Amino acid sequence: MDVRAQVSVVFHLDKCIGCHTCSIACKNVWTDRKGAEYMWWNNVETKPGTGYPTAWENQEDYKGGWVKKGNSIELKGAGKLRAFKNIFHNPNLPTIDDYYEPWTYRYEDLFNSPEGDTQPVARPVSLLTGKFMEIKAGPNWDDDLSGSPDYARKDPNFKNLSQAEQEALFQVEKLVMFYLPRICNHCLNPACLAACPSGAIYKRGEDGVVLINQKKCRAWRMCVTACPYKKTYYNWSTGKSEKCILCYPRLETGQAPACMHSCVGRIRYLGMMLYDADLIHQFASADESKLLDLSREIILDPRDPKVIEEARKNGIHDSVIEYAQRSPVYRFVKEWGLALPLHPEYRTLPMLFYVPPLLPIMGMSEEGVYESLTEGLFTDIEQARLPIQYLASLFTAGNEGQIREVLKKMMAVRLYRREETVGDLGAEAVQKALKETGTSREQAEAIYRLTSLANFEERFVIPPSHREEAIVMLDTEFEKKGTGGFGFRMAVGRGL
């Protein structure tokens, strides 16, 4: 057992209002500079939709993540040999059109234009070329356009839905959307790290944050190809790759990351978790149907005496163990089983988890009055406006049963609180819902409290920084096997 610490995050999608305050906070702190204009380390996407960069989930084009090969895994579209083959042209890299060409406006035209019969305007100017341009796209170009044929209908997650199911989503009375905020997942098995020929990408020993050493980066851009979430960016001005650093300077001083501190909906939770690094290769190489369960199993119980003993042997400070025991992320992911990784089939073992949205039931409008398709106040989750298959494609590698379990538990908590506050559902019906999901009344109350009423200290449990006790993340055997000429360190089958 090789116990290590990992700072982890949960986003509660039922609470996200799509205000983009998180994105602006991150932009103002980290990417408001030359070469980073198009970068959004934090972005909020409308789902169904194509996202940013366009259709980033389509790995047939972008070739991100890992693929299973025999009893092991290999990078899908990046690596040592491919770096040599694609040194002058990488067909799997997103282009600026897949993101957007950043622009500003020539505001001086509003004041300096000669007198005329028409109102002067500030024309858009490219921040890349300095030339006038026509604006055709932006980082949230499909924001709120759930019914748009240009965006929502091209969502890669529709692949498992029939044509009839897809068309039903775009009927006005059934139109549905939710928001999906995204940052770097700081994975346990990061494909970007394994793909970097220069060895510039590494995981911090004390908290698992994935960073890029700007002095070592040589602009191979294999990390951009390898990351299936497309959360590594190339700075065209500095010639270096950049990515979300989880605001580690803020974490080291006990502050929440900028995107989380500014979150209006209070959807974000951050805490430390302990995991067994010895299991990474085995679990990442498992059959697709087992990936979600294994992504939870690799997380260890911070109260287990054996785990505590092994953690101490690895130099993990007692204060970190104590904070891991109070982690809200551990409760959502491991204890309650409500939070799920985004696209576990990419095999990166992401450490950003999502509580899926419990969308309203289906309904219809007659004579301007909205009516639900059920006699009671709540109905079965099978009648939710967003198909189970769609959520399964996002969060459970297509396993619909695992999504149903989460949604049923969320519904059970909703029924419990309705009975507690209004008392119109009946104790027997509520008890039945709780029993079916294996949820006690105490647990339902705890889920409600942490979801709805949690204060700052409960949502962000940030341990004291112990940089001086950080462990080295590369073992001798792995380094020996993975090191080659030209400074390459290839991590096929391993993400450490």
C-alpha positions, 0 to 999 in steps of 0.5 A: 500500500502506497498511501498518498494525499490528493486534493480533490474537488466536487461540483454540485450541478443541481446548484450551478446557475451558469453565471460564469463568475468562476470563469471571470475570477480565474481569468482575472487572476491567471490568464489575463495576459498576452498569449493566454487570451483564449485560455479559460482554465475554468469554463462553464458549458451548457449541456447538451452542447459541444463545449469548449473547445468545440466537441472536446469529448470527441476522442476520435478526432482529438485522440485524448486519454488512454486506451486499454491494450491487453492487460495494460493501457497506452496513450491514444494519440500521444507519446514518444514515437508519435511525438517524433512522427508529428514533430512538424504537424500534429493532426490531433491538436485543436486549432484556434478555430476549435477554441476561438480567435480572441479579440478586443475592440478599437474603442478609439474609433468611438471618439476619433471618427470624423463627423458623419450621418451614422453612429461610429462603432468600435470594430473588433480587432484580433488579439493574435494578428491585430487585424480587423476580424469578424467574430464567429465564436467565443468560449461560451458561444453555445451558452443557454442554446440547448435547443440550437441545431448548431450546438446541442444536436452535435453533442458527442454524448448523443451517440447512445440516444435514438433519433426519436429521443434526441428530437424529443429533447428539442420540443419546446415543452421538454427543452432541457439544459444544465451547466457543466463547469470544468477545470483541470481534473488533477488526475491520478493517472494524467495522460498529459504527464505521461505524454510530455517528452520533456518531463515538464509535467509533474504531480506535487508530492504533498497534494497531487496538484498537476503542474507544468515546469515552465523552464522544462517545457519545450512546446511539444504540445503532446500534453494538449493532445493527450489530455482528453478534457483539453485543459492544457493550453499552448501560450503562443507568446511564451512558447510554453504550455499552461494549465489550471494550477488549482490556485496552489499559492492560495491553498498554501495559505489556507485560501480556496481557489479563486473560482471556488471562493467566488462561486455564487451558487456555492456548488464547489467543495474542496478537500483532501483525500488519501489514495493507494498509488500502487493500484493506479495501473491495475485500476486504470487498465480494468474493464470499462464497466468497472472503472467507476467502482474502482475510481471510488475503491482507490480512495482510502478510508482516512480513519482506518488505522492501517491507512494512517500508519502507511500514510505516516510512513510516506511522510504525510503529516498528521494534520493532513490526515486529520483534514482528510477525515473531515473532507466534504469530497470524501463524503460525497464520493466515497461515503455517500456515493453521490459524486461521479467522475467525468468520463471515467472511460478516459482512464485518467482517474480524475479527481474532480467529481460531479453530483449529477443534476436531478432535473425536473420531471417531464411536463406539458403546457396546455393553454399557457399552463404548465402541468406535470405528467404525474398525479403526485408532487414527485415522480419516478426519475425515469420521467426526468426530462434528460434521458438517463442514457445521456447522463450515463454517457457523461459520468458512468461510461454508459452504465445507466444503473449507476446513474439511477442509483445516484438519482434515486438517492438524491430524490430520496433526500428530496422526499425526506426534506419535503416530509420534514418541512411540509409533511404532505407525502406520508412517513411510509412513502419517505421511509420506503424511498430511503430504504430502497437507496440504503439511506438512513434519515441521519445520512439524508439530513447530513446530505441536505445540510452539506448540500444546502446549508454548508458554510465556507469552512465546511465546503473548503477543508484545506489542510496546512501546507507541508511542502517540506515533507513532500514525497518524491512521486517517481519510484526508482524502477519506474524511472529506470524503465521510462527514461530514454534518450533526448530527455524523454520520460514516457509513462505508458501504463503509468501516470506517476 
